[in-house]
């Protein structure tokens, strides 16, 4: 589960940070998702920031899942003894 969340986090962060750099430097259409959805035109920078925030929150969730599984494993090992 942690690996999936880390992958999603990375995907959102790449789309957000890369798209933000692309839009702030007036780059052309590239492989950033926001460029290809017509409903997002005019909102690209705002949506890039939202993608960065979502990626960060998913990354924090992945860290929380990782730490809670470590605690659960330690408790489980302690019950075996």
C-alpha positions as CSV (number, residue, x, y, z in Angstrom):
1,X,0.0,0.0,0.0
2,X,2.8,2.4,0.9
3,X,4.4,1.9,-2.5
4,X,1.2,2.7,-4.3
5,X,0.7,5.9,-2.3
6,X,4.4,6.9,-2.9
7,X,3.9,6.4,-6.7
8,X,0.7,8.4,-6.7
9,X,2.4,11.1,-4.7
10,X,5.3,11.3,-7.1
11,X,2.9,11.4,-10.1
12,X,1.0,14.3,-8.7
13,X,4.1,16.2,-7.6
14,X,5.7,15.8,-11.1
15,X,2.6,16.9,-12.8
16,X,2.2,19.9,-10.4
17,X,5.8,21.1,-10.2
18,X,6.6,20.4,-13.9
19,X,3.4,22.0,-15.0
20,X,4.0,25.0,-12.8
21,X,7.5,25.5,-14.2
22,X,6.1,25.1,-17.7
23,X,3.3,27.6,-17.2
24,X,5.5,30.2,-15.4
25,X,8.1,30.1,-18.2
26,X,5.5,30.2,-20.9
27,X,6.4,26.8,-22.2
28,X,4.5,25.2,-25.0
29,X,2.1,22.3,-24.7
30,X,4.0,19.4,-23.2
31,X,3.1,16.2,-21.5
32,X,1.6,17.9,-18.4
33,X,-2.1,16.9,-18.0
34,X,-3.5,20.3,-17.2
35,X,-2.5,21.5,-20.8
36,X,-4.8,19.0,-22.4
37,X,-8.1,19.5,-20.5
38,X,-10.0,22.4,-22.1
39,X,-12.0,23.1,-18.9
40,X,-8.7,23.9,-17.1
41,X,-7.6,26.6,-19.6
42,X,-7.0,29.9,-17.7
43,X,-6.6,28.0,-14.4
44,X,-3.4,26.1,-15.1
45,X,-1.2,27.7,-12.5
46,X,-3.8,27.4,-9.8
47,X,-4.4,23.7,-10.7
48,X,-0.7,23.1,-10.8
49,X,-0.5,24.3,-7.2
50,X,-3.5,22.1,-6.3
51,X,-1.7,19.1,-7.8
52,X,1.4,19.8,-5.7
53,X,-0.7,20.0,-2.6
54,X,-2.5,16.8,-3.3
55,X,0.9,15.1,-4.0
56,X,2.2,16.4,-0.7
57,X,-0.8,15.2,1.2
58,X,-0.6,11.7,-0.4
59,X,3.1,11.6,0.5
60,X,2.3,12.4,4.1
61,X,-0.4,9.7,4.1
62,X,2.1,7.2,2.8
63,X,4.5,8.1,5.7
64,X,1.7,7.7,8.2
65,X,0.7,4.3,6.7
66,X,4.4,3.3,6.9
67,X,4.8,4.3,10.5
68,X,1.5,2.8,11.6
69,X,2.4,-0.5,10.0
70,X,5.8,-0.5,11.8
71,X,4.0,0.0,15.1
72,X,1.5,-2.7,14.3
73,X,4.3,-5.1,13.4
74,X,6.2,-4.4,16.7
75,X,3.0,-5.0,18.7
76,X,2.4,-8.2,16.8
77,X,6.0,-9.4,17.5
78,X,5.6,-8.5,21.1
79,X,2.5,-10.7,21.4
80,X,4.4,-13.7,20.0
81,X,6.9,-13.7,22.8
